[in-house]
Amino acid sequence: MDRQKALDLVKIQLTEHRYQHTLGVMETAIALAERYGADVKKAEMAAIFHDYAKFRPKEEMKEIIVSKGMPQDLLLFNTELWHAPVGAFLVEQEAGITDPEILDAIRYHTSGRPNMTLLERIIYLADYIEPGRHFPGVEEVRELAQENLNRALVKSVQNTILFLMKKNQTIYPQTFYTYNNLILKLED
């Protein structure tokens, strides 16, 4: 699928603000893919579709999680997590994208997972550091992303965990597993 067709499909699913975010994620993902040797076209597609299900009704997302056998523990945590796995499913069903690498990059862009692929790490990080993001710590992660993808990823996951803890919110266990896995890999 070409870029414009993908953007047209996504634009009708998103608010204007979220569409602008998506454009920023796309450009950031392309730059990271070029820098770190990932497939640029796959990074572009995964970035364009990463928030495809962001504004779907919660009940629809819950039904998909239950009926499609997705991890049921998702239902115990913040609904913000749901759009990633549901999005991967809907992108395959509605946009016809079947590449498992692209779908996994969409699926894990909120929680991460241990042993993330290069494409998954790029989409996770591009979502975090795209130019429209403004919050404490993002500049440090942007700088790290120019030097070392894995160190930037560790810092972004660490910041996310600390942010959720400060807000007294639950943290999806897979995010902790992601963090631990990244730390262990840095020590190798």
C-alpha positions in Angstrom: 0.0 0.0 0.0 1.3 3.4 -0.8 1.8 6.2 1.8 -1.1 8.4 0.6 -3.7 5.5 0.6 -2.6 4.5 4.1 -2.8 8.1 5.3 -6.3 8.5 3.8 -7.5 5.3 5.6 -6.0 6.4 8.9 -7.2 10.0 8.7 -10.9 9.1 8.9 -10.2 7.1 12.1 -8.5 9.9 14.0 -9.0 13.4 15.3 -7.0 16.1 13.6 -4.6 16.3 16.6 -4.0 12.6 16.6 -3.5 12.6 12.8 -0.8 15.3 13.2 0.8 13.1 15.9 0.7 10.2 13.4 2.5 12.2 10.8 5.2 13.0 13.4 5.5 9.4 14.3 5.8 8.5 10.6 8.6 10.9 10.0 10.4 9.9 13.2 10.1 6.2 12.4 11.5 6.7 8.9 14.4 8.6 10.3 15.1 6.0 13.0 14.8 3.2 10.4 17.3 4.9 8.1 19.6 5.5 11.0 19.5 2.0 12.5 19.1 -0.1 9.3 15.4 -1.2 9.6 13.1 -1.6 6.6 12.0 2.0 6.0 8.7 1.0 4.2 7.6 -1.2 7.0 8.5 1.5 9.6 6.4 4.0 7.6 3.4 1.7 7.4 3.5 0.6 11.1 3.9 4.3 12.1 0.9 5.4 10.0 -1.3 2.6 11.4 -0.1 2.5 15.0 -3.1 4.5 16.4 -5.7 3.1 13.9 -8.0 1.9 16.7 -7.3 4.7 19.2 -10.8 6.2 19.0 -12.8 3.0 18.7 -15.5 2.6 21.3 -14.2 0.9 24.4 -17.0 -1.7 24.2 -16.0 -2.6 20.6 -12.3 -3.0 21.7 -13.3 -5.1 24.7 -15.4 -7.4 22.5 -12.5 -7.8 20.1 -10.1 -8.6 23.0 -12.5 -11.2 24.3 -13.7 -12.8 21.1 -10.3 -12.9 19.4 -8.5 -14.5 22.3 -6.2 -11.7 23.0 -4.5 -11.6 26.5 -7.5 -11.3 28.8 -5.4 -9.5 31.5 -5.5 -6.4 29.2 -9.0 -5.9 30.5 -7.7 -5.4 34.1 -5.5 -2.5 33.1 -5.9 1.0 31.6 -8.0 1.0 28.5 -5.3 3.1 26.8 -3.4 -0.2 26.2 -6.3 -1.7 24.2 -5.9 0.2 21.0 -2.5 -1.4 20.2 -3.5 -5.1 20.0 -7.0 -4.2 18.7 -5.4 -1.9 16.2 -3.2 -4.7 14.9 -6.3 -6.9 14.4 -8.3 -4.2 12.7 -5.5 -3.1 10.4 -5.3 -6.6 9.2 -9.1 -6.9 8.8 -9.9 -3.5 7.4 -6.7 -2.3 5.7 -5.6 -5.7 4.5 -2.1 -5.4 5.9 -0.9 -8.9 6.7 2.9 -8.4 7.3 3.5 -9.9 10.8 6.4 -7.5 11.5 4.2 -4.4 10.8 1.3 -5.9 12.8 3.5 -6.7 15.8 5.0 -3.2 15.7 1.4 -1.9 16.0 0.5 -4.6 18.6 3.3 -3.7 21.0 3.7 0.0 20.6 2.2 0.7 24.0 3.3 -2.1 26.3 6.5 -3.2 24.6 7.5 -6.8 25.0 10.7 -8.8 25.8 13.0 -9.3 22.8 11.4 -6.6 20.7 12.4 -6.6 17.0 14.2 -3.6 15.6 11.0 -2.5 13.9 9.0 -2.8 17.2 11.6 -0.8 19.0 11.6 1.9 16.4 7.8 2.3 16.4 7.6 2.3 20.2 10.3 5.0 20.4 9.0 7.1 17.4 5.6 7.2 19.2 7.3 8.5 22.3 9.7 11.1 20.8 7.9 12.5 17.8 8.2 16.3 17.5 4.7 17.0 18.8 5.4 15.4 22.2 6.2 17.8 25.0 6.7 16.4 28.5 9.5 16.2 31.0 12.2 13.8 29.9 11.4 13.6 26.2 14.3 15.8 25.1 16.8 13.4 26.8 15.2 10.4 25.1 15.4 12.3 21.7 19.1 12.9 22.2 19.7 9.2 23.3 17.8 8.1 20.2 20.5 9.7 18.0 23.2 7.8 19.8 21.8 4.4 20.9 18.4 3.0 20.2 18.4 0.6 23.1 19.4 3.2 25.7 16.7 5.6 24.4 14.2 2.7 24.7 15.3 1.9 28.3 14.9 5.6 29.3 11.4 5.9 27.6 10.1 2.7 29.3 11.6 3.9 32.6 10.0 7.3 32.2 6.6 5.7 31.4 6.7 3.4 34.4 7.7 6.3 36.7 5.0 8.5 35.3 2.3 5.9 35.9 3.6 5.2 39.4 3.4 9.0 40.2 -0.2 9.0 39.1 -1.0 5.9 41.2 -2.0 4.0 38.1 -1.5 0.3 37.5 1.2 -0.8 35.2 0.7 -3.7 32.7 3.2 -6.5 33.7 4.5 -6.8 30.1 5.9 -3.3 30.4 7.9 -4.4 33.4 9.1 -7.5 31.5 10.1 -5.2 28.6 12.1 -3.0 30.9 13.9 -5.9 32.6 14.7 -7.5 29.2 16.1 -4.2 27.9 18.2 -3.7 31.0 19.6 -7.3 30.7 20.5 -6.7 27.0 22.3 -3.5 27.9 24.5 -5.4 30.3 25.4 -8.0 27.7 
